[in-house]
């Protein structure tokens, strides 16, 4: 707070009240330090595995009997339940815990999980969570634990042995009375093998770790590496928990039996070694012959397949004979295998289901050796999601990935994890690109043929695997690459694409999803089934790979899998990656959330040029890999970062060929063909005479286009969408336009843009609207879609007017304006980025240029007007989508700068209305909206005070 008033003076504050939170009592402190997600009945575990009815009955009964009565022959207080992954340990532990709870038997639990929330991944909250559950069993035990916390307030920062002694064992010793001897309970610990170390990167003086002293000769890098490396291994942390539990079980006053479930890893095998002196625990192996799971797996499959049959109204004969028997044999006692089968059918995207025996064939063992068949499995089952190989394809494949049965279901769903991280809108045939430019028939034939020939055969004279297609804005790069991509797809040539766009959805504006999207397309190539399996295995091996830099993603998701399956495809196999609009790849803007900010936005740590260079370097990394069978085409404007990267003088060996659409291919003949075809369509559409076109009109327009298709395309759009004049009058106006800036290569395009914008009844206001639409369509506002109806309601001064149509009605050739019936679900869009470049350049748009600060001020004024207009309302009468839009608008960081260039502040009544609206929304995604508005206003005030007093 003090930062906001720094260097201010001559002011006073009335009735300042600072509310200090009340101190917490002991049990409240304890509650704040537990891991509630680790409890067996937590919300996070709502979908955790449980034993299916009538299954695993024997092992559950054996465990429950031991919990209640113990074992006179083996009087241990600990039992180790083990088995390979997928054998059903968590399901059994969950079901036994529920049975204890249901029967009123005292049970405390902790379910570790390496994929769960942070509290379940480490030992930190383990003892506190157990102690918290014990307070629920007896009042005297609760009082004793509370007293222990009050007596030692830093106990939670001590090691687990001290925590166990002070929070559990010592309080248990204080229990008195006749009921003490009869009090029994159980502690259930599941997944202890998934307990890991908590990496700490903070070295500040206020943290729990101190900055290490720098020794002579030790570099800063070595110090940083020492700081970021865990001080312990996960095996050491697991062993510490085991010792703490042994410490508890050995205490005579400890009335609980302990069940620990884990995989049979070395640390557990050594700790529970029955040859120890004395033995510490009984071992229960779920894979033991005494607990043969085949009958239980049969029951599970029969029950779940019958459910699928009823849900999808399948005939009773849909299941082939012996199908369940086949699956039970291949499960080899592992429930994870059977569960994966059911999950695949439940999530299957195809209707009806594929034939069951064919599906079984896809999961055939990799070797005829039955001893190996138990543990191995062919991962062609990914086909259940997106298609199925032919019998011939199955027979011809000779390379497979072999993984344990126990991790089958994890590998199977890695493809879904990959799909969650792609940018589907960036694919060449995405719905978002349905109106993307394509080459008109019979145009750009030469350049398309040259590119396709290079894709297929390469160039013996210049044997590089990369080609840079460049040209100024509007020269047709996107149209050419879109048409070439379609040609490859139509001819069955393997192609993966990514079409960047600064005007598109968030996935197309940044590099974040780039490698994942390419990897996804490669995995979907029918020729690359082995690669699909390898990519899935890579994701399972590194679950946070999508959070790493592009170089690591490229190596992990594409290059390493390609090396692993290098022999799985023909050596002559080739494909192509097509990357368009890389110059439009920007940075993912983030907004500061600290109270010390003096402005409401944070400067990105990287520039867009650095992001673009990283993508270029990653593609060069791929093209240099011997096992990478793809050629790469990159299209961009000739910006400096691309000119320098592809400069042949900067590399001993040229890394790419350059193809300049403006210089290498004369586009005049193609533009002539395009205009002739489109003018003929206009003549038929408007029933015009053959003589409607003035003499030499096409030649004049071709000269003005100067090789840029965008000029010709904009002329046609202007004629087709002219609302207030017939095509001939509009065309005559275009033909009479004169360009003035002789040195500007875009002079005629600029003159056309000026002419169209000046046709608006209020050109400057229409430009303000256009610039605001640009901002709200970009990274500034991503929480709620910027639908056209929301923008109209925000910017119009009179809600009953049709100001949007009045201002933008003549701009349909520049802005994609949805029809009235679609405005509540569709946003404004722009036909070409060159319009944005034009409006942001004062030398090009001249009198229509509006400084960015004034645009932000205009946006703030309209937001303020909305609040003032509704300040006296007691109901929220506007459409819900607009109310959500208003709530989240202050979250768009840079709107806070608008108040600096505005003379208005929200009124108390308007502010009250907006805060009430934000509270009424009651959604997690709007919970920060009030804070954003407060911060934006006050940080701007603070920035203004700095400016005044400086």
ZAPAFI-57206 format. One line per 3 residues: their letters; for each residue x, y, z of C-alpha. Coordinates in steps of 0.2 Angstrom, whole numbers, plus 2048, in hexadecimal, padded with zeros to 3 digits. Each point is the difference from the previous one (the first is absolute). Example, Ala and Ser with C-alpha at 12.3 -4.5 7.8 and 13.67 -1.06 7.14 Angstrom:
AS	83E/7EA/827  806/811/7FD
***
This chain:
XXX	800/800/800  80E/80C/804  807/7FE/7EF
XXX	7F0/808/7F9  803/810/809  813/801/7FE
XXX	806/812/7FF  7EF/807/801  7FD/80E/80D
XXX	7F3/80D/806  7F2/7F3/802  7F8/7F8/80F
XXX	7F6/7F0/803  7F0/7FF/80A  7FA/7F1/809
XXX	80D/7F4/7FB  7FD/7EF/807  80C/7F2/7FF
XXX	7F9/7EF/804  80C/7F4/807  7FB/7EE/7FE
XXX	7FD/7F7/810  80D/7F4/806  7FC/7EE/7FC
XXX	7FD/7F3/80E  80A/7F0/800  7F4/7F5/7F6
XXX	7FE/80E/7F3  812/800/7FD  801/7EE/7FE
XXX	7F1/800/7F4  80A/80D/7F5  80F/7F4/7FF
XXX	7F8/7F0/7FB  7FE/7F9/7EE  7ED/7FE/7FF
XXX	801/7F9/7EE  809/7F1/807  7F1/7FA/80B
XXX	7F8/7F1/7F8  7EF/809/7FE  807/811/7FA
XXX	7F9/808/7F1  810/7FE/7F6  7FD/7ED/802
XXX	7EE/800/7FB  805/7F5/7F0  80D/7F6/809
XXX	7FF/7ED/7FC  7F5/7F5/80C  7FE/7EE/7FF
XXX	7F1/7FB/7F5  7F2/7F7/80A  803/7EE/803
XXX	813/802/7FB  810/7FE/80B  7F5/7FA/80E
XXX	80D/7F4/806  80D/80C/802  7F5/80D/808
XXX	7F9/7F4/80D  812/7FA/804  805/812/803
XXX	7F1/805/80A  801/7F1/80B  812/804/804
XXX	7FB/812/803  7F3/7FA/80D  808/7F1/808
XXX	813/800/7FB  809/7EF/7FD  805/7F6/810
XXX	80D/7F7/7F6  808/810/7F9  7FC/80E/80C
XXX	807/80E/7F6  7F7/811/800  805/804/7EE
XXX	7FC/7F8/7F0  807/803/7EF  7F4/7FF/7F1
XXX	80A/7FF/7F0  7FE/7FC/7ED  805/807/7F0
XXX	7F8/80F/7F9  7EF/7FC/7FA  7FD/7F2/80C
XXX	7F3/809/80A  809/806/810  7F7/811/800
XXX	7EF/7F9/7FC  802/7F3/80E  806/80D/80D
XXX	7F2/80C/7FB  7F3/7F3/802  807/7F9/811
XXX	801/812/807  7EE/803/7FB  7FB/7F0/808
XXX	808/805/810  7F7/811/800  7F0/7F8/7FC
XXX	801/7F4/80F  806/80E/80C  812/7F9/801
XXX	80C/80F/803  80B/802/7F1  80C/80D/7FA
XXX	807/800/7EF  80C/809/7F4  7FF/7FC/7ED
XXX	810/806/7F8  800/804/7ED  80E/806/7F5
XXX	7F3/808/7F5  7F5/807/80D  801/811/809
XXX	810/806/808  7FA/7F9/812  7FF/7EF/7F9
XXX	811/800/7F7  80B/802/80F  802/7FB/812
XXX	7FE/812/807  7EE/7FF/806  801/7EE/804
XXX	800/7FF/813  7F5/810/802  7F3/7F8/7F5
XXX	800/7F0/80A  800/80A/811  7F1/80A/7F9
XXX	7F6/7F0/7FD  804/7FA/811  7F8/80F/808
XXX	7F0/7FA/7F9  800/7F0/80A  800/805/812
XXX	7FE/811/809  80E/7FC/80D  80C/7FD/7F1
XXX	7FA/810/7F7  804/80A/810  811/7F7/802
XXX	805/804/7ED  7FA/812/802  80B/802/810
XXX	80F/7F9/7F7  7FE/80D/7F2  7FE/80E/80C
XXX	810/7FA/80A  80A/800/7F0  7FA/80B/7F2
XXX	80F/7FC/7F5  7FD/7ED/800  7FA/800/7EE
XXX	811/806/7FB  809/7F1/808  804/7EF/7F9
XXX	7F3/7F2/7FF  807/7F7/80F  7FD/80F/80B
XXX	7EF/804/7F8  7FB/7EE/803  806/800/812
XXX	7F8/811/805  7F0/7FF/7F6  7FB/7EE/801
XXX	80A/7F5/80C  801/80C/80F  7ED/804/7FF
XXX	7FC/7EE/7FF  809/7FD/810  7F5/80C/809
XXX	7F0/7F6/7FD  7FA/7F9/810  7F1/7F6/806
XXX	7F8/7EF/7FD  7FD/803/7ED  813/802/7FD
XXX	803/7ED/7FE  7F1/7FD/7F5  804/80E/7F4
XXX	807/7FA/7F0  801/807/7EE  809/7FF/7F0
XXX	80B/80C/7F6  800/7FD/7ED  80E/807/7F5
XXX	7FE/7FD/7ED  80C/804/7F2  80F/803/80B
XXX	80C/7FC/7F1  7F9/810/7F8  806/80C/80E
XXX	80D/80B/7F9  80B/80E/805  7FA/812/801
XXX	80C/80B/7F6  804/811/807  806/80E/7F5
XXX	7FE/80E/80C  810/807/808  7FA/810/807
XXX	805/804/812  7EE/7FE/806  7FE/7EE/7FA
XXX	804/7F0/808  810/7FE/7F7  80F/80C/801
XXX	80B/805/7F1  810/7F5/800  811/808/802
XXX	809/801/7F0  811/7F7/801  810/805/7F7
XXX	7FE/7FB/7EE  7EE/7FC/801  7F6/808/7F2
XXX	7EF/808/802  7F9/7F2/7F4  806/7F3/80C
XXX	7F8/809/80F  7F0/801/7F6  801/7EE/7FC
XXX	803/7FB/812  7F1/80B/805  7F4/7F8/7F4
XXX	805/7EE/803  7F6/7F6/80D  80A/7FD/810
XXX	7F9/7EF/801  7FA/7F2/7F4  7EE/7FA/800
XXX	806/7EF/807  807/809/80F  7EF/809/803
XXX	7F7/7EF/7FE  80C/7F7/80C  7FD/80E/80D
XXX	7ED/7FE/800  803/7ED/802  80B/803/80F
XXX	7F4/80C/808  7F2/7F3/7FE  80B/7F2/807
XXX	803/80D/80F  7EE/801/802  7FB/7EE/7FF
XXX	80E/7FC/80D  7F9/80B/80D  7F5/7F6/80D
XXX	7F4/80E/801  7FC/801/7ED  7EF/7F7/7FE
XXX	801/800/7ED  804/7F3/7F3  809/807/7F0
XXX	7FD/7FB/7EE  80D/806/7F4  7FD/7FD/7ED
XXX	80D/803/7F3  808/7F8/7F1  80E/7F3/804
XXX	80E/80D/7FD  811/7FD/808  7FE/80C/80F
XXX	7F1/7F6/805  807/7EF/7FD  80F/804/80B
XXX	7F6/808/80E  7F3/7F2/801  80D/7F2/7FD
XXX	7F8/7F1/80A  812/7FA/804  802/810/80B
XXX	802/7FF/812  7F3/801/806  7F4/800/7F1
XXX	7F6/810/7FF  7F0/7FC/7F7  7F6/7F3/7F6
XXX	801/801/7EE  7F0/7FE/7F5  804/7FE/7ED
XXX	7F0/804/7F6  808/7F5/7F2  802/7F1/80B
XXX	7F7/7F0/7FB  7F6/801/810  7F8/810/7F9
XXX	7FD/7FA/7EE  7F8/80F/7F8  7FA/7F7/7F0
XXX	7EE/7FD/807  7FF/812/806  805/807/7EF
XXX	7F4/7F5/7F8  7F2/807/80B  806/812/7FD
XXX	800/7FE/7ED  7EF/7F7/7FF  7F8/80E/80B
XXX	807/80E/7F7  7FE/7F9/7EE  7EE/7FD/805
XXX	7FE/812/805  807/806/7EF  7F4/7F4/7F7
XXX	7F1/808/808  807/812/7FF  803/7FE/7ED
XXX	7F1/7F4/7FD  80B/7F3/7F8  7F9/7EF/7FC
XXX	805/7F2/80D  80A/7F7/7F2  80C/80F/7FE
XXX	80D/7F8/80B  809/7F2/7F6  802/7EF/809
XXX	80F/7FF/80B  803/813/800  801/802/813
XXX	80A/7F0/801  80D/808/7F4  801/810/80A
XXX	801/7F7/811  80F/7F6/7FA  809/80F/7F9
XXX	7FC/80A/810  80B/7F3/80A  7F8/805/810
XXX	802/813/7FE  7F0/80A/801  809/80F/7F8
XXX	7FF/7F7/7F0  7EE/7FC/801  7FC/811/806
XXX	809/807/7F0  7F5/7F5/7F5  7F0/808/808
XXX	807/811/7FF  804/7FF/7EE  7EE/7FA/7FC
XXX	7F8/80D/80A  80A/80E/7F8  800/7F8/7EE
XXX	7FB/80E/7F4  7FA/7F3/7F3  7EE/7FA/7FF
XXX	7FC/7F2/800  80F/7F8/80A  80D/7F7/7F5
XXX	7FF/7ED/800  806/7FA/810  80B/7F2/7F9
XXX	808/80D/7F4  804/80B/80F  807/7F1/80A
XXX	80B/7FD/7F1  807/811/801  807/7FD/811
XXX	808/7EF/7FC  810/7FB/809  810/805/7F8
XXX	808/7EF/801  7FB/7EE/7FF  809/7FC/810
XXX	7F2/7FE/80E  80D/805/80D  803/810/7F8
XXX	7EE/803/7FA  7FA/802/812  80A/810/802
XXX	800/807/7EF  7F3/808/7F4  7FF/808/7EF
XXX	7FA/812/801  7F6/800/7F0  7F1/803/80B
XXX	801/813/7FD  7F6/7FD/7F0  7F0/7FF/80B
XXX	800/813/800  803/805/7EF  7FF/7F1/7F4
XXX	805/7EE/7FD  80E/7F8/7F6  7FC/7F4/7F3
XXX	804/7EE/802  80E/802/7F3  807/80F/80A
XXX	800/7F5/810  809/7F2/7F7  80D/80C/7F8
XXX	805/808/810  810/7FA/808  805/80D/80D
XXX	7F6/802/810  802/808/810  800/7F4/80F
XXX	7FA/806/811  7FA/7F7/810  7EE/7FC/801
XXX	7FF/80A/810  802/811/7F7  7F6/7FC/7F1
XXX	7F2/80C/805  80C/80E/803  808/7FF/7EF
XXX	7EF/7FE/7F8  7FA/810/806  810/80A/7FC
XXX	7F9/804/7EF  7F1/808/808  80D/80A/80B
XXX	808/806/7EF  7F0/804/7F9  7FC/80C/80F
XXX	810/80A/7FC  7FE/803/7ED  7F9/80F/7F7
XXX	7F3/7F8/7F5  7FB/811/7F8  812/801/7F9
XXX	7FD/7F1/7F4  7FE/804/7EE  7EE/7F8/800
XXX	7FA/807/810  7EF/808/802  808/811/804
XXX	809/800/7EF  7F0/7FC/7F6  801/811/7F8
XXX	813/800/7FE  807/805/7EF  803/7F3/7F3
XXX	807/802/7EF  7F3/804/7F3  7FF/7F2/7F3
XXX	80D/802/7F3  80A/80D/80A  811/7FE/808
XXX	802/7F0/7F7  813/802/7FD  805/803/812
XXX	7F4/7F2/806  808/7F4/7F4  812/805/805
XXX	7FC/7FD/813  7F7/7F0/7FD  80E/7F9/7F5
XXX	80D/805/80E  7F5/7F8/80D  800/7F0/7F6
XXX	812/7FF/7F9  80A/80D/808  80E/809/7F6
XXX	810/7F8/7FC  809/810/7FD  7FB/808/811
XXX	7FD/7F0/80B  7F8/809/80F  7F1/7FA/80A
XXX	7F9/812/803  7F8/80D/7F5  7FC/812/804
XXX	7F1/807/7F7  7FF/813/802  7F9/80F/7F9
XXX	7F7/810/806  7EF/801/808  7F3/7FB/7F4
XXX	80B/7F7/7F4  7F6/7F0/802  80B/7F5/80C
XXX	7F2/7F9/80A  7F6/7FC/7F0  80E/7F7/7F8
XXX	805/7F6/80F  7EE/7FC/804  7FD/7FA/7EE
XXX	811/7F6/800  7FA/7F8/811  7F0/7FB/7F8
XXX	808/7F8/7F1  80C/7F6/80B  7F1/7F9/80A
XXX	7F6/7FD/7F0  80F/7F6/7F9  802/7F6/810
XXX	811/808/804  804/801/813  7FE/812/805
XXX	7FF/809/811  7FD/813/801  7FF/80F/80C
XXX	7F8/810/7FA  804/80E/80C  7F5/80F/800
XXX	801/810/80B  7ED/801/7FD  7FC/7EE/804
XXX	7FC/7F7/810  80D/800/80E  808/7F0/7FA
XXX	804/807/7EF  808/810/808  80E/7F8/80A
XXX	80D/7F2/7FF  7F8/7F7/80F  7F7/7F2/7F7
XXX	80C/800/7F1  80A/7F0/803  7F1/7F7/808
XXX	7F5/804/7F1  80D/7F9/7F3  803/7F1/80B
XXX	7EE/7FC/800  7FE/801/7ED  810/7F5/7FE
XXX	7F8/7F3/80C  7F0/800/7F6  809/7FC/7EF
XXX	7FA/7EE/7FC  812/7FC/7FA  807/804/812
XXX	7F6/7F5/80C  811/7FB/808  804/813/802
XXX	7EF/803/808  804/7F2/80D  811/808/803
XXX	7F9/811/803  7F4/7F9/80C  80D/7F8/80A
XXX	80B/810/800  7F1/809/808  7FE/7F3/80D
XXX	812/801/804  800/813/802  7EF/806/805
XXX	806/812/801  808/801/7EF  7F3/80C/7FA
XXX	806/80D/80D  812/7FF/7F9  808/80A/7F3
XXX	7FE/7FC/7ED  811/7F9/7FE  7FC/7F3/80D
XXX	7EE/7FD/7FA  807/7FD/7EE  80D/7F4/806
XXX	7F4/7F6/80C  7F0/800/7F5  807/7FF/7EF
XXX	813/7FD/7FD  802/7F3/80E  7F1/7F6/7FB
XXX	806/800/7EE  811/7F9/805  7F7/7F3/80A
XXX	7F6/7FA/7F1  80C/804/7F2  7FE/7EF/7F8
XXX	7ED/800/801  7FE/809/7EF  807/7FF/7EF
XXX	810/809/7FD  7F9/809/7F1  7F1/806/80B
XXX	7FF/813/7FF  7F4/80D/807  7FF/813/802
XXX	7FD/80D/80E  7F7/810/7FB  802/80F/80B
XXX	7F7/810/7FB  800/811/807  80E/7FD/80C
XXX	803/813/800  7EF/802/809  805/7F5/80F
XXX	801/80B/80F  802/7FF/812  7F4/7FA/80D
XXX	7FC/80F/80A  7FE/7FE/812  7FA/80D/80D
XXX	809/804/810  7F7/7FC/810  80B/807/80D
XXX	7FB/80E/80B  810/809/7FD  7FD/803/7EE
XXX	7FF/813/7FB  7F8/7FB/7F0  7F2/7F3/7FC
XXX	80B/7F6/7F4  810/7F8/800  80D/801/7F2
XXX	802/7EF/7F7  811/7F8/804  802/7FC/7ED
XXX	7FC/809/7F0  7F6/7F8/7F2  810/7FF/7F5
XXX	808/7F5/80E  7F1/7F5/7FF  801/7FF/7ED
XXX	812/7FC/801  7FD/7F2/80C  7F4/7F8/7F4
XXX	80C/802/7F2  80E/7F8/80A  7F5/7F1/805
XXX	7FC/7FD/7EE  812/801/7FB  804/7F4/80E
XXX	7F3/7F4/7F8  806/802/7EE  812/7FC/806
XXX	7FA/7EF/807  805/7F1/7F5  7F0/7F7/805
XXX	7F4/80E/7FD  7F7/7FC/7EF  7F7/810/7FE
XXX	804/80F/7F5  7FB/811/808  7F8/80F/7F7
XXX	800/810/80B  7F6/80F/7F9  802/812/807
XXX	802/812/7FC  813/805/7FD  802/807/812
XXX	811/802/807  800/7F0/80B  7FD/7F6/7F0
XXX	80C/809/7F5  80E/7FD/80C  7FC/7EE/804
XXX	7FE/7FB/7EE  80F/80B/7FA  80B/7F3/7F7
XXX	810/80A/805  7FD/7FC/812  801/7ED/7FE
XXX	80E/7F6/7F9  7F3/7F6/7F7  7F0/808/7FB
XXX	7F2/7FA/80B  7F1/804/7F5  7FB/805/7EE
XXX	7F7/811/7FE  7F1/802/7F6  7FA/812/7FE
XXX	7EE/801/7F9  802/813/7FC  811/7FF/7F7
XXX	801/7EE/7F9  7EE/7FE/7F9  7F7/80E/7F6
XXX	7EF/800/807  7F8/80C/7F3  7FA/7F2/7F5
XXX	7F8/7F7/80F  7F8/810/807  7F9/803/7EF
XXX	7F8/7EF/7FF  7F9/802/812  7F8/811/7FC
XXX	7F9/7FA/7EF  7F8/7F1/809  7F9/80A/80E
XXX	7F9/80F/7F5  7F7/7F3/7F6  7F8/7F9/810
XXX	7FB/812/805  7F8/803/7EF  7F5/7F1/801
XXX	7FC/803/812  7FA/812/7FD  7F9/7FD/7EE
XXX	80C/80D/7F9  803/802/7ED  810/7F9/7F9
XXX	806/812/7FD  7FF/805/813  812/7FE/802
XXX	80A/810/7FA  80D/7FD/7F3  811/7FC/808
XXX	7F9/7FF/811  808/7EF/804  811/806/7F9
XXX	7FF/80F/80B  7FB/7F6/810  80F/7F3/7FC
XXX	80C/80F/7FF  7FA/807/810  801/7EE/809
XXX	813/800/7FC  800/7ED/802  7F6/800/810
XXX	7F0/7F5/800  7F9/808/810  7FD/810/7F5
XXX	7F6/7F7/7F3  7F7/7F6/80E  7FB/810/809
XXX	7FA/808/7F0  7F4/7F1/7FD  7FA/800/812
XXX	7FD/812/800  7F5/7FE/7F0  7F7/7F1/806
XXX	7FC/807/811  7FC/812/7FB  7F0/804/809
XXX	7FD/811/7FA  805/801/7EE  7FF/7F4/7F0
XXX	811/7F7/7FB  803/80C/7F1  800/810/80B
XXX	80B/7F8/80D  80C/7FA/7F2  801/811/7F8
XXX	805/807/811  80E/7F4/802  806/802/7EE
XXX	801/813/803  80A/7FF/811  812/807/7FF
XXX	80E/7FA/80C  80B/80E/807  80E/7F7/809
XXX	80C/7FC/7F2  80C/7F6/80A  7F3/7F6/809
XXX	7FF/7EE/7F8  7EE/7FF/807  7FB/811/7FA
XXX	7F1/7F9/7F6  7FA/7F4/80E  801/80F/80C
XXX	7F6/80B/7F4  7F3/7F2/7FF  7FF/7FE/813
XXX	7FF/813/802  7F2/801/7F3  7F6/7F2/809
XXX	802/807/812  7FB/812/7FA  7F0/7F9/7F9
XXX	7FA/7FE/812  7F5/80E/807  80D/803/80D
XXX	811/7F9/7FB  809/805/810  7F3/7F8/80B
XXX	7FF/7F0/7F5  814/7FF/801  7FE/801/813
XXX	7F3/7F2/800  80C/7F6/7F5  80F/802/80B
XXX	7F6/7FB/80F  7FA/7F1/7F7  812/7FB/7FC
XXX	805/802/813  7F1/7F6/806  803/7F2/7F3
XXX	812/7FF/805  809/7FA/80F  7FA/80E/80B
XXX	7EF/7F7/804  800/7ED/801  7F5/7FC/80E
XXX	7EF/803/7F7  7FD/800/7ED  7FE/811/7F8
XXX	7F0/7FD/7F7  7FA/80E/7F4  7F1/804/80B
XXX	80A/803/80F  80C/80C/7F7  7F1/809/7F9
XXX	7F8/802/811  810/806/807  805/80D/7F3
XXX	7EF/807/7FC  7FB/810/809  7ED/7FC/7FD
XXX	7FB/7EE/803  7F1/802/7F6  809/806/7F1
XXX	808/7F6/7F2  811/809/801  80A/7F1/7FB
XXX	7F7/7FE/7EF  801/813/7FE  813/801/802
XXX	805/7EF/7F9  7F3/7FD/7F2  80C/806/7F2
XXX	80F/7F6/807  7FA/7EE/7FC  80E/7FE/7F4
XXX	80C/803/80E  7F7/7F9/80F  7F7/7EF/801
XXX	7F0/806/808  7F4/7F2/806  7EE/802/7FC
XXX	7F4/806/80D  7F9/7EF/805  812/7FA/803
XXX	807/80F/809  7FD/7F8/811  80B/7F1/7FD
XXX	80D/806/7F3  80D/80E/800  807/80C/7F4
XXX	80E/7FB/7F6  80C/807/7F3  804/7FA/7EE
XXX	812/804/800  80E/805/80D  805/80E/7F4
XXX	7F2/80B/806  807/7FF/812  811/805/7F9
XXX	7F8/80E/7F7  7F6/807/80E  80F/7FF/80C
XXX	80C/80A/7F4  7FD/813/801  80A/802/7EF
XXX	7F4/7F5/7F7  7EF/804/807  803/812/802
XXX	7F2/80A/807  7F7/7F0/806  80E/7FB/80C
XXX	7FC/7FF/812  80D/7FE/80D  7FF/7F0/80A
XXX	7FE/80A/810  7F1/808/7FA  7F8/7F0/7FB
XXX	803/7F9/812  7F8/811/806  7F1/7FE/7F5
XXX	7FE/7EE/806  801/805/812  7F3/80E/7FD
XXX	7F4/7F4/7F9  802/7F4/80E  7FE/80F/80C
XXX	7F0/805/7F7  7F9/7EF/802  803/800/813
XXX	7F8/812/801  7F1/7FB/7F6  7FC/7F2/80B
XXX	805/807/811  7EE/802/806  7FA/7EF/7FA
XXX	7FC/7F3/80D  7FE/7F2/7F3  80C/7F9/7F3
XXX	7F5/801/7F1  80D/7FE/7F2  803/7F0/7F8
XXX	80B/7F4/80B  80D/7FF/7F3  802/813/800
XXX	801/801/813  80E/7F3/800  809/80A/7F3
XXX	7FE/810/80B  806/7F6/80F  810/7FA/7F8
XXX	804/80F/7F6  80C/808/80E  809/7EF/800
XXX	807/805/7EF  80F/808/807  803/80E/7F4
XXX	7EF/808/803  808/807/810  80B/80B/7F5
XXX	7F0/807/7F9  7FC/80A/810  811/809/7FE
XXX	7FA/807/7F0  7EE/803/806  7F8/80E/80A
XXX	7F3/7F5/809  800/7F5/80E  7F2/7F3/805
XXX	7F3/808/80A  7FC/7F9/811  7EE/7FA/7FA
XXX	808/7F8/7F0  80E/7F8/80A  7F3/7F8/80C
XXX	7F6/7FA/7F2  80F/7F8/7F8  807/7F8/810
XXX	7EE/7F9/803  800/7F9/7EF  811/7F8/802
XXX	7FB/7F8/810  7EF/7FA/7F9  80A/7F7/7F2
XXX	806/7F5/80E  80C/7F6/7F4  812/7FC/803
XXX	806/808/7F0  7F9/811/805  807/7FF/812
XXX	80E/80B/7FC  7F7/80D/7F6  7FD/80C/80F
XXX	812/7FF/805  805/804/7EE  7F5/810/7FF
XXX	807/806/811  812/7FD/7FB  7FE/808/7EF
XXX	7F8/810/807  80C/802/80E  810/7FB/7F7
XXX	7FB/80D/7F3  7FD/80D/80D  811/7FC/808
XXX	809/801/7EF  7F8/811/7FD  806/806/811
XXX	812/7FA/7FC  7FE/80A/7EF  7FA/810/809
XX	80E/7FF/80E  80E/7FB/7F4
***
